[in-house]
């Protein structure tokens, strides 16, 4: 099953999308990538889903080959991007999968258009900016301006991946993708990460939900357990020997959990 690259114009920007069609009557899976990544983050998941699901991946604004916005982003705007792509590809409803920055992106779509969402998969992200998060992100903006995106990418690799994973060179694709993120695109999306709050939406979620987190992603396993406990019926899965991007670092384990969820839940 091959993916086709399609370009979609929206809000003065051009979005790069990868569309993998399994059939007109097959369900849709839509992926939203994290900060400092592009749609290739989900390569292994696209392979695992081929032939069974229609798959839409895209570069969030300012990342990959999608245009760089002229000013700071909000998650209302990032969520609107996702909904515009649903409209463009005539996707009435879909399972939305978001990682890191992709979590509030899909939560905004749930808030604005819950009827378009039949399942949620939330990976290594939060429903609101963490305490102290504004200052942490500001320090990274300052680093980006002072030292450039290669420095940001190197810092990312050290925080996201284990020493052994890096020593083996398995992080190279992710590192190079991060280095290519335009400074302005990075800063625009970090502005959104500095101030958002969708925590009030968690108790409203009434579709099957899977919460996935990497075992080695700092305090994220604890905070995502709390997030999971606030969503009725949500499943929680811890991916061993993985950090912030378990779909990339441990794709086989991640895909096993994901496919089990997809095959054993009924879309609402």
C-alpha positions in Angstrom: 0.0 0.0 0.0 1.5 3.3 -1.1 1.0 6.8 0.3 0.3 9.8 -1.9 1.5 13.3 -1.1 -1.2 15.9 -1.5 -1.0 19.6 -0.8 -3.9 21.5 0.8 -4.2 25.3 0.9 -5.8 26.6 4.1 -5.5 29.8 6.1 -2.9 31.2 3.8 -0.7 28.2 4.2 0.1 25.1 2.2 -0.1 21.8 4.1 1.8 18.7 3.1 -0.4 15.6 3.6 0.3 11.9 3.2 -2.8 10.0 2.2 -3.0 6.2 2.3 -6.3 4.8 1.1 -7.4 1.3 1.9 -10.9 1.6 0.4 -13.9 3.9 0.3 -15.7 2.1 3.2 -12.7 1.7 5.4 -12.4 3.8 8.6 -10.1 6.8 8.8 -7.1 7.2 11.1 -5.7 10.8 11.3 -2.3 11.5 13.0 -1.1 14.8 14.4 2.6 15.1 14.9 4.6 16.6 17.8 6.8 19.7 18.0 10.1 19.3 16.1 8.8 16.4 13.9 7.0 15.9 10.7 4.6 13.3 9.3 7.4 10.7 9.0 7.1 10.3 12.8 4.3 7.9 12.0 6.0 5.9 9.2 5.9 2.6 11.1 2.3 3.1 12.1 1.3 3.8 8.5 2.9 0.5 7.5 1.1 -1.4 10.3 -2.3 0.1 9.3 -2.0 -0.4 5.5 -4.8 -2.2 3.8 -7.1 -2.0 6.9 -7.5 1.7 7.4 -7.4 4.9 5.4 -4.6 6.9 6.9 -4.0 10.7 6.9 -0.8 12.2 8.1 0.2 15.8 7.8 2.9 18.3 8.8 1.5 20.7 11.4 2.0 24.3 10.5 5.6 25.5 10.6 6.9 21.9 10.5 8.1 19.6 7.8 7.1 21.0 4.4 4.0 22.8 5.6 4.2 26.6 5.3 5.5 28.7 8.2 2.9 31.0 9.8 3.5 34.7 10.0 2.9 34.8 13.8 2.3 32.9 17.0 -0.1 29.9 16.9 -2.8 28.9 19.3 -4.3 25.4 19.6 -7.6 26.8 18.4 -5.8 27.5 15.1 -3.9 24.2 15.1 -7.2 22.4 15.7 -8.8 24.3 12.9 -6.1 23.2 10.6 -6.9 19.5 11.4 -10.6 20.1 10.8 -9.9 21.9 7.5 -8.1 18.8 6.4 -11.0 16.5 7.5 -13.2 18.7 5.3 -10.8 18.7 2.3 -10.6 14.9 2.3 -14.3 14.5 3.0 -13.7 12.6 6.2 -16.9 12.7 8.2 -15.4 11.1 11.3 -12.1 9.6 12.3 -9.9 8.2 15.0 -7.6 11.0 15.9 -4.1 10.2 17.2 -1.9 12.9 18.6 1.5 12.9 20.2 2.9 15.7 22.4 1.8 18.9 20.6 -0.7 16.6 18.7 -2.6 15.9 22.0 -4.0 19.4 22.4 -4.4 19.6 18.7 -6.8 16.7 18.7 -8.4 17.8 22.0 -9.3 21.1 20.4 -11.0 19.3 17.5 -12.9 17.2 20.1 -14.0 20.4 21.8 -15.0 22.1 18.6 -16.4 19.2 16.6 -16.9 16.1 18.8 -19.1 14.6 16.1 -16.1 14.3 13.8 -14.2 12.1 16.4 -15.0 8.5 16.9 -12.0 7.5 18.9 -9.0 9.2 20.5 -5.4 8.1 21.0 -3.4 10.5 23.2 0.4 9.9 23.4 2.9 11.6 25.6 1.1 14.9 25.9 -0.9 16.9 28.3 -4.4 18.5 28.4 -3.0 21.8 29.7 0.4 23.6 30.0 2.2 22.2 33.0 3.0 24.4 35.9 6.2 26.2 35.0 5.8 25.2 31.4 5.6 28.8 30.1 9.1 29.5 31.5 10.5 26.2 30.3 9.3 26.8 26.8 10.6 30.4 26.9 14.0 29.2 27.7 13.9 27.0 24.6 12.8 29.9 22.5 15.7 31.9 23.8 18.1 29.0 23.0 16.7 28.7 19.5 17.3 32.4 18.8 20.8 32.4 20.4 22.1 29.1 19.2 20.0 27.9 16.3 17.8 24.9 15.5 20.7 22.4 15.5 21.2 23.1 19.2 17.5 22.7 19.8 17.5 19.4 17.9 20.5 18.1 19.8 18.8 19.0 23.1 15.7 17.3 22.0 17.5 14.1 21.1 19.2 13.9 24.5 15.9 14.4 26.3 13.7 12.2 24.1 16.0 9.1 23.5 18.0 6.8 25.6 21.8 6.8 25.4 21.8 3.4 23.8 19.3 4.4 21.2 21.4 7.4 20.3 24.7 5.5 20.4 23.3 3.1 17.8 22.3 6.0 15.6 18.6 5.1 15.6 17.7 8.7 16.4 19.2 10.2 13.3 16.0 10.5 11.2 14.3 12.3 14.1 17.3 14.5 14.7 17.6 15.6 11.1 13.9 16.3 10.9 14.2 18.5 14.0 17.2 20.4 12.6 15.2 21.2 9.5 12.3 22.8 11.4 12.3 26.5 10.6 13.1 28.7 13.6 9.9 30.7 13.0 7.8 27.6 12.7 9.2 26.2 15.9 8.7 29.5 17.9 5.1 29.9 16.5 4.1 26.5 17.8 6.0 26.8 21.1 3.8 29.9 21.7 0.8 27.7 21.6 2.4 25.2 24.0 3.0 28.0 26.5 -0.6 28.7 27.3 -3.4 26.1 26.7 -5.9 24.3 28.8 -8.3 21.5 27.6 -8.6 19.8 31.0 -12.3 20.6 31.2 -12.8 18.5 28.1 -11.6 15.3 29.6 -14.7 14.5 31.6 -16.8 15.2 28.4 -15.0 12.6 26.3 -17.4 9.7 25.6 -15.6 7.9 22.7 -13.2 5.0 23.2 -9.9 6.5 24.3 -6.4 5.1 24.6 -3.6 6.9 26.5 -0.1 5.8 25.6 3.1 6.9 27.2 6.8 6.1 27.1 8.2 4.6 30.3 11.2 6.9 30.3 9.5 10.2 29.4 10.2 12.0 32.7 7.1 12.5 34.8 4.8 11.9 31.8 3.7 8.4 32.9 2.3 9.9 36.1 0.7 12.9 34.5 -0.8 10.8 31.8 -2.2 8.3 34.3 -4.0 11.2 35.9 -5.2 12.4 32.4 -6.5 8.8 31.7 -8.3 8.6 35.0 -10.3 11.7 34.1 -11.6 10.1 30.9 -14.4 7.6 31.5 -13.4 4.1 30.3 -10.0 5.2 28.9 -7.3 2.6 28.5 -3.7 3.3 29.7 -0.6 1.7 28.1 3.0 2.1 29.2 5.6 1.4 26.5 8.8 0.0 28.0 12.2 1.3 27.1 10.8 4.3 25.3 10.9 8.0 25.9 8.9 10.9 24.5 8.1 9.3 21.1 7.4 5.6 21.7 5.8 5.3 18.2 9.3 6.0 16.8 11.6 4.4 19.5 9.6 1.2 20.1 7.3 1.0 17.1 6.5 -2.8 17.4 5.3 -2.4 21.0 3.4 0.8 20.2 1.7 -0.8 17.2 0.7 -3.9 19.1 -1.1 -1.7 21.7 -2.6 0.5 19.0 -3.9 -2.3 16.8 -5.4 -4.1 19.8 -7.3 -0.9 20.7 -8.5 -0.3 17.1 -9.6 -3.9 16.6 -11.4 -4.2 20.0 -13.3 -1.0 20.3 -16.4 0.2 18.4 -16.2 3.7 16.9 -18.9 5.8 18.3 
